[in-house]
């Protein structure tokens, strides 16, 4: 990548696009703040409701999914390299990538869960 290309990348992605991502992340917080849920717990403050319970449960489920997918990948890679270093037959690890557990349902279940967790924040607003 030339210095000019990097400057274009820097301006388009790092300087501009990431700021819009950060704005999208804090927008629900601004909506909750303006609704009076944060800071002022007076009579106008909205109580937690069923959607908040759903968002919490969904967030916890996705957190569990991300953790499980990461642990499955860690266990797979550990065993794959253990077999390789020991000179054993690769067996089901011969493909080089995991296709069981959550990884049998999605190519990147950990990323799916991570991104989906951020979407649950919008349910709170």
Number of C-alpha atoms within 10 A of each C-alpha: 7 6 8 9 10 11 13 12 14 13 12 12 13 12 12 12 13 12 12 11 11 10 12 13 15 12 15 16 17 14 15 17 15 13 14 17 18 14 10 12 11 9 8 10 16 13 11 10 9 9 12 16 13 14 18 17 13 16 20 14 14 22 17 14 19 22 16 16 20 18 13 17 20 12 12 19 16 12 14 22 15 13 16 14 9 8 9 11 11 15 9 13 17 12 10 12 14 19 16 13 13 19 17 11 10 13 13 14 21 23 15 14 20 16 13 15 20 14 15 19 18 17 14 18 16
